[in-house]
Amino acid sequence: MNRPFSPVQIWYSFLKIIPYAGVTFAVVLGTLFFGMALAILLFVQGQSRHTFVRGLARTYINIIRCTPSIVLLFIVYYGIPKIALGLFNLDLNFSSRIIYVIITLSLIYSASLSEVIRSAYITLGNSQYEAALSVGLRPFQAALRIMIPQGLVIALPNFANSLIALFKEGSLAFTIGLIDMMGAGNLIISRNYGAYSLETYIALAVIYWGITLVLEQIFQKLEKHFSKGRGGKFAA
């Protein structure tokens, strides 16, 4: 049954969807933690002196980049329980779906983030690190005081873009039954028997748009903060 467009329904949908923002942010925070750890590991492997180790890192990154996110999500969601049952006799079919979403997004996010770290490392080069060592700083001090602060300035814009892309990729979670913001929106539509679909999706778009704008503002302020007092190519 066709219904006339109802702006009020956008507000009603907004109020019903926004409580599920916590689930979406839980996915993002979990992915940030595990994705960052895996990205650092990939970066270190990519700088290895061993050709085989570097090749493994590059192969992983290329495979992840070439695999659609939704395909990888289904591979993880259906594959991990089968592997766990076959190798360890563990039944994971009733485990929380958020775990599979975080695993999938961590695999995706680590591939892009490792490239962000690599580009910042290449831009900085080894000269400043070696100069810091020559004036008596220890390797850890040189990394902490010289390399990391400048690397943050370089990497922040690309890191922000990766995080925003991750935030939007999380909307795929509803395809395996996780009720996040996107899942809540689809539940509203199904409960209305398909009515007010446009209004619900507009409410979702407004929420995602608003959160994305907030994230962009946060990263702009961080970039200005870390760039303060740094001249040359590292200035904002």
C-alpha positions as CSV (number, residue, x, y, z in Angstrom):
1,M,0.0,0.0,0.0
2,N,1.5,3.4,-1.0
3,R,1.5,6.1,1.6
4,P,2.2,9.8,1.1
5,F,5.6,11.1,2.2
6,S,5.6,11.9,5.9
7,P,8.4,14.2,7.3
8,V,7.2,13.4,10.8
9,Q,8.0,9.7,10.2
10,I,11.7,10.8,9.7
11,W,11.7,12.1,13.3
12,Y,10.0,9.0,14.6
13,S,12.5,6.8,12.8
14,F,15.4,8.9,14.1
15,L,14.3,8.4,17.7
16,K,14.0,4.7,17.3
17,I,17.4,4.3,15.5
18,I,19.6,6.5,17.6
19,P,19.7,4.2,20.7
20,Y,21.5,1.6,18.5
21,A,24.4,4.0,17.9
22,G,26.1,2.3,20.8
23,V,26.3,-1.0,18.9
24,T,27.8,0.8,15.9
25,F,30.4,2.5,18.0
26,A,31.2,-0.7,19.8
27,V,32.0,-2.2,16.4
28,V,34.1,0.8,15.4
29,L,36.1,0.8,18.7
30,G,36.7,-3.0,18.6
31,T,37.8,-2.7,15.0
32,L,40.1,0.2,15.8
33,F,41.9,-1.8,18.5
34,F,42.4,-5.0,16.6
35,G,42.7,-3.4,13.2
36,M,45.5,-1.1,14.5
37,A,47.4,-4.0,16.0
38,L,47.2,-6.0,12.8
39,A,48.1,-3.0,10.7
40,I,51.3,-2.4,12.7
41,L,52.2,-6.1,12.3
42,L,51.6,-5.8,8.5
43,F,53.8,-2.7,8.4
44,V,56.6,-4.4,10.3
45,Q,56.4,-7.5,8.0
46,G,56.3,-5.2,5.0
47,Q,59.7,-3.7,6.1
48,S,61.3,-7.1,6.7
49,R,64.6,-8.0,5.1
50,H,63.1,-11.4,4.1
51,T,61.5,-11.3,0.7
52,F,59.0,-14.1,1.6
53,V,57.7,-12.2,4.7
54,R,57.3,-9.0,2.7
55,G,55.5,-11.0,0.0
56,L,53.1,-12.4,2.5
57,A,52.2,-9.0,3.8
58,R,51.7,-7.6,0.2
59,T,49.6,-10.6,-0.8
60,Y,47.4,-10.2,2.2
61,I,46.8,-6.5,1.5
62,N,46.1,-7.2,-2.2
63,I,43.6,-10.0,-1.4
64,I,41.7,-7.9,1.2
65,R,41.6,-4.9,-1.2
66,C,40.2,-7.1,-4.0
67,T,37.5,-8.8,-1.9
68,P,34.1,-7.0,-1.5
69,S,33.4,-6.2,2.1
70,I,30.1,-8.1,2.2
71,V,31.7,-11.2,0.6
72,L,34.5,-11.2,3.3
73,L,31.8,-10.7,6.0
74,F,30.0,-13.9,4.9
75,I,33.2,-15.8,4.5
76,V,34.1,-14.9,8.1
77,Y,30.6,-15.5,9.4
78,Y,30.1,-18.9,7.9
79,G,33.8,-20.0,7.7
80,I,35.0,-19.5,11.3
81,P,32.3,-21.7,12.8
82,K,33.0,-24.5,10.3
83,I,36.7,-24.3,10.9
84,A,36.2,-24.2,14.7
85,L,33.9,-27.2,14.5
86,G,36.1,-29.2,12.2
87,L,39.4,-28.6,13.9
88,F,38.6,-28.0,17.5
89,N,35.0,-29.5,17.8
90,L,33.8,-26.1,19.0
91,D,30.2,-24.9,18.2
92,L,30.4,-21.2,17.5
93,N,27.0,-20.9,15.7
94,F,25.5,-19.2,18.7
95,S,28.4,-16.8,19.4
96,S,27.7,-13.1,19.2
97,R,27.4,-11.7,15.7
98,I,29.3,-8.6,16.7
99,I,32.5,-10.7,17.0
100,Y,32.3,-11.7,13.3
101,V,31.7,-8.1,12.3
102,I,34.7,-6.9,14.2
103,I,36.9,-9.6,12.8
104,T,35.8,-8.8,9.2
105,L,36.2,-5.0,9.6
106,S,39.6,-5.5,11.4
107,L,40.9,-7.5,8.4
108,I,39.7,-4.8,6.0
109,Y,40.8,-1.8,8.1
110,S,44.3,-3.3,8.8
111,A,45.0,-3.5,5.1
112,S,44.3,0.2,4.5
113,L,45.8,1.4,7.7
114,S,49.1,-0.4,7.1
115,E,49.4,1.5,3.9
116,V,48.7,4.8,5.7
117,I,51.5,3.9,8.2
118,R,53.8,2.9,5.3
119,S,53.2,6.2,3.4
120,A,54.0,8.3,6.5
121,Y,57.1,6.2,7.2
122,I,58.3,6.8,3.6
123,T,57.6,10.5,3.8
124,L,59.6,10.9,6.9
125,G,62.5,8.8,5.8
126,N,65.4,7.6,8.0
127,S,67.4,10.8,8.1
128,Q,65.7,12.3,11.1
129,Y,65.7,9.0,13.0
130,E,69.5,8.6,12.4
131,A,70.1,12.2,13.3
132,A,68.2,11.7,16.6
133,L,70.4,8.6,17.4
134,S,73.5,10.6,16.6
135,V,72.8,13.2,19.2
136,G,72.5,10.5,21.9
137,L,68.8,9.5,21.9
138,R,67.9,5.9,22.3
139,P,65.9,4.2,19.5
140,F,62.7,4.2,21.6
141,Q,63.2,7.9,22.5
142,A,63.9,8.8,18.8
143,A,60.7,7.1,17.8
144,L,58.6,8.6,20.6
145,R,59.9,12.1,20.4
146,I,60.8,12.6,16.8
147,M,59.2,10.1,14.4
148,I,55.8,9.4,15.9
149,P,54.7,13.1,16.4
150,Q,55.6,14.0,12.9
151,G,54.2,10.7,11.6
152,L,50.9,11.6,13.2
153,V,50.7,14.9,11.4
154,I,51.3,13.1,8.0
155,A,49.0,10.1,8.7
156,L,46.0,11.9,10.4
157,P,44.2,12.9,7.2
158,N,44.4,9.4,5.7
159,F,43.7,7.9,9.0
160,A,40.5,10.0,9.3
161,N,39.4,8.9,5.8
162,S,40.0,5.3,6.7
163,L,38.0,5.6,10.0
164,I,35.1,7.3,8.3
165,A,35.1,4.6,5.6
166,L,35.2,2.0,8.4
167,F,32.2,3.7,10.2
168,K,30.2,3.4,7.0
169,E,31.3,-0.1,6.2
170,G,29.9,-1.1,9.6
171,S,26.4,-0.7,8.2
172,L,26.9,-4.1,6.5
173,A,26.6,-5.8,9.9
174,F,22.8,-6.0,9.6
175,T,23.2,-8.6,6.7
176,I,24.2,-11.2,9.3
177,G,21.5,-10.2,11.8
178,L,23.4,-7.7,14.0
179,I,21.0,-5.0,15.1
180,D,23.0,-1.8,14.8
181,M,21.7,1.5,13.4
182,M,21.2,0.0,9.9
183,G,19.6,-3.1,11.4
184,A,17.3,-1.0,13.5
185,G,16.2,0.9,10.4
186,N,15.5,-2.3,8.5
187,L,13.5,-3.6,11.5
188,I,11.3,-0.4,11.4
189,I,10.6,-0.9,7.7
190,S,9.7,-4.6,8.1
191,R,7.4,-3.8,11.0
192,N,5.6,-1.2,8.9
193,Y,5.3,-3.8,6.1
194,G,7.5,-1.8,3.8
195,A,5.8,1.5,4.5
196,Y,7.8,4.7,5.3
197,S,11.0,3.1,3.8
198,L,12.1,6.4,2.3
199,E,11.6,8.3,5.6
200,T,13.6,5.6,7.5
201,Y,16.5,5.7,5.1
202,I,16.5,9.5,5.2
203,A,16.7,9.3,9.0
204,L,19.6,6.8,8.7
205,A,21.4,9.1,6.2
206,V,21.0,12.1,8.5
207,I,22.5,10.1,11.5
208,Y,25.5,8.9,9.5
209,W,26.0,12.3,8.0
210,G,25.9,14.0,11.4
211,I,28.4,11.5,13.0
212,T,30.7,11.8,10.0
213,L,30.8,15.6,10.3
214,V,31.6,15.3,14.0
215,L,34.5,12.9,13.2
216,E,35.8,15.2,10.5
217,Q,35.8,18.1,12.9
218,I,37.6,16.1,15.6
219,F,40.4,15.1,13.2
220,Q,40.8,18.6,11.9
221,K,41.3,19.8,15.4
222,L,43.8,17.0,16.1
223,E,45.7,17.8,13.0
224,K,46.0,21.5,13.9
225,H,47.0,20.5,17.4
226,F,49.8,18.2,16.3
227,S,50.9,20.6,13.6
228,K,51.2,23.5,16.0
229,G,54.8,24.7,16.2
230,R,56.0,22.6,13.3
231,G,57.2,24.4,10.3
232,G,57.9,23.3,6.8
233,K,56.0,20.5,5.2
234,F,54.6,19.3,8.5
235,A,52.7,22.5,9.2
236,A,48.9,22.6,8.8
